Amino acid sequence: MTPVCRSSAAVVFVLVALLAAACGSPVSPTAVPSRTGEPSPSEAVAQPSPTSTPSAGAPAPTTIPSPTLSRDDGWRADIDRLLEAREQIHPNPWHGLPRDTYIVAADAAKARIPTLSDEQALVELVRLAAMPGWAGREGHTGMFPFSADSGTHEFPILLWQFRDGLVITDARAPYTDLIGSRIVAIDDQPIEKVLALVEPLAPRDNPSNLLAFATLYLRVSELLTGLGIQGAVGPATFSLVDRDGRERDVQIDPIPAADDAAWRGANVLRLPSRVDTMWLRDMDRALWWTYLASSKTLYVQYNAVRGGINAVADEILARAKQGDINQVVVDLRNNGGGDNTTYGHFLSVLQDPAIDQPGRLTLLIGRNTFSAAANFATTVEQTTDAEFAGEAMGGSPNLYGDVRAIPLPHSGQVVFIATRYWEKSTADDDRITIRPGLRIILSSEDYYSGIDPVLLGVIGDTPVG
């Protein structure tokens, strides 16, 4: 049986660069899909081969527009290919949207092609690719037009939607002084309006997943132009408020997608690492643990669903069996997925009576808990007494994954289509996320002050590494 979330590489908002294999791999700008066979939006930065399940990290070749089609017919052919691919490949193409509704929208877009710029046509294409999944469970299916070979241009800033607004968390020179600033507007368009226009373009399992993915599309100048936010592809004016409350307007120049992918590296969906914050300090280690003596907490961080973790899992169980543990906290907030065939032993550790007791086991989840990580969290939910804290989970309890990459004949872009339904909860579970019993949303002040309110809310103590 193909794994749900076997990821091919660490990716993200492919931003996801988009996605890996089996069920949803971590975001890595060099590998798109997640390894259930599906790329995740964080892995879409580097697209997999268009003829095989996106579990390899190799970027898909750019498709050369057909010389036999006119410009208008070429864009229409791309729209037709979206429908054809979805109905040929997806196991349940219209689970969240009536087919007739989609056909009306696709026909309307094709009729308008002669009046649209290429940027506007690209927006229509990306929107139509995401549209069947607007109801949820489709975070792996759609278009991610910001891979290294996409031909687009991205603003060299990374973003996070905090409780207090959309904040620049990283930036490429010469914009590093913008880090920490909140975005108020882009080219005089209020950021709330910009996000509302961008969100229909992004795939999603649920609204929490969308919090992460939408920021990837907001970085693409071609999409902002096609949406009417910018007048033309190129520099845009960002209205900002810095951490001291000072307002200023800054012009930011977009850079070619290949340069952007080289700059941002992997994990574009994660918050940048901080040495003063335990949950953001060792994100490149798949599984690790520490003991917080003051609260008698065994803190475990699970950052990637991949092999080679069984020995660490055994250490965790051995430590849990000592007499000084009151609770076990497993942190999945940085886990974008991977290969769900690799978590069985760690799952059995959490199911052991030394850990699985009422009130003893808590999972920390968030918007980036996706794909194979969502499979893992759901299985823990179904088989233990675990409680949950943090944000609503980015992945769905039951979801569509194992994507195939399909090149489009005219634009040279690629659409990813799920090939399999992964049911980790009950068949009648209509939830599209796991909602934590203890819901805590991070603020930018928390982040820049090195405070982890989620862990503090669970253990009621100051965490130490």
Helices and strands as residue ranges (DSSP letters): E 16-17, E 33-34, E 38-39, E 42-43, H 71-89, H 99-112, G 113-115, H 118-130, G 131-133, E 142-143, E 153-154, E 157-162, E 165-171, G 176-178, E 182-186, E 189-190, H 191-198, G 199-201, H 207-218, H 221-226, E 236-241, E 247-252, E 255-256, H 257-264, G 278-280, E 287-292, G 293-295, E 297-302, H 310-320, E 327-331, H 344-351, E 361-365, H 372-383, E 387-390, E 398-407, E 414-423, E 438-439, H 444-448, H 453-459
